[in-house]
Amino acid sequence: MVEVNDTLSGPVLIIGAGVAGMTAAIELADSDIKTILVEKKQTIGGNALELYKAFPTDDCFYCFEGSRFRPGIRKCFYRSAMLDNPNIDLRTNTRVDEITGNPGNFKVKLTTGPMYVDPKRCIMCGLCLKRSGAFSLISPQCQPQAVFYDPSLAEESVKEIEKECPTKAINLNAQSTEEQVEVSDIILATGYTEMRPVNMDEYGYGKYPNVITQLELARMLDPNGESAGALIRPSDGAPVKRVMMVQCVGSRDENYNLYCSKICCVFALKHANIIVNERNGIKTTVVYMDIRTYDRHERYYREARESGVRFVRGRVHLVRPNPDGSLDIIVYDSLLDRYLSYNIDLFVLSTALEPSEEDETLQRTLGLNTSSGFVAPLDLANDSVVAGDHVYVCGAAMGPAEVPESVTQARAVVSKILQGRQ
């Protein structure tokens, strides 16, 4: 009698609910495979929630491709049915604390933070949002659709708000919970984090308020953001008239990250095109070492030049604040072999895209190969998404990646898992 290993039909754990993790969850669910989708943040979507427009399509970054049974249909994150799919067990505000067991039969300890607002009860009435800054909406497209509560911002009024919540969704005494689950496969879709260059004194980030990063600029350009899409100086809210971007901050740098972050140039050019074409009268300059717009993204560079974006090949030499809130920037132009002086309102840093914070612990626990801190496949030539025995990786967990690339890798992971279960 041949014994069948029932563990190989167990649920799949997906760590990270960004575009790659959501794609893998939907694809597995469509194949009738149970998944546990874990996200450390309060809502799914990952970095895509903050990127405004998606390249290469320039559509809304909230758009997410739906079920394979309805090809071509795209949905916003909040309509993705992640909460309603019987094969997807979504755990937000949850982290992986421990992984034991054997490949094909992993035992995983999950810790879920306090659920101060029950997403199944919250009806988004807005009562709490109006009365206390401790309550906020992370994104109008967030999923689960629920208000977020930050106890560090609590005021005396929150107790009354808890009592008056019409659906009793608020529980200010909520506690963290722990649970151990058994899974047959693990998918790492932990994404990336944007470097905060607080230690790079030459740029003044964290010191001068009008020095920001590309992700912070994306939030500013988003019509759903705090400034409703208006480009304003963080220091005083004055309209921005002159913008300068600088590339390779913390990337291709022996003191920080040796690797190229791959998609930073496209990020910057996408934003430069939005600024010059949709925010009339704003002058934009890009300081670069090399412009790397691979494949189809070359059009962003051509469009930027045709739209009047100025490109300076060289290095930023000095950033000096002025009493009126503007910044004086001295740039060494390597083509002209001389220094140029600029007065700008907003200085945007294209910083390195680095591994997610939890990656190092997961890599060490699972004994995975690494490359520049990201997860490295066992055999890049033949199995580019296989990281270990019953362990897979997709999206920016392997390194900076664009959305179509992440989606393709997630589907490749699902294909590998399905092959292993035949």
Secondary structure, 3 states (H helix, E strand, C coil): CCCCCHHHHCCEEEECCCHHHHHHHHHHHHCCCCEEEECCCCCCCHHHHHCCECCCCCCECCEEECCCCCCCCEEEHHHCCCCCCCCEEEECCEEEEEEEEECCEEEEEEEECCCCECCCCCCCCCHHHHHCCCEECCCCCCCCCCCEECHHHCCCHHHHHHHHCCCCCECCCCCCEEEEEEECEEEECCCEEECCCCCCCCCCCCCCCCEEEHHHHHHHHCCCCCCCCCCECCCCCCECCEEEEEEEECCCCCCCCCCCCCCHHHHHHHHHHHHHHHCCCCEEEEEECCCCCCHHHHHHHHHHHHHCCEEEEEEEEEEEECCCCCEEEEEEECCCCEEEEEEECEEEEEECEEECCCHHHHHHHHCCEEECCEEECCECCCECCEEECCEEECHHHHCCCCHHHHHHHHHHHHHHHHHHCC
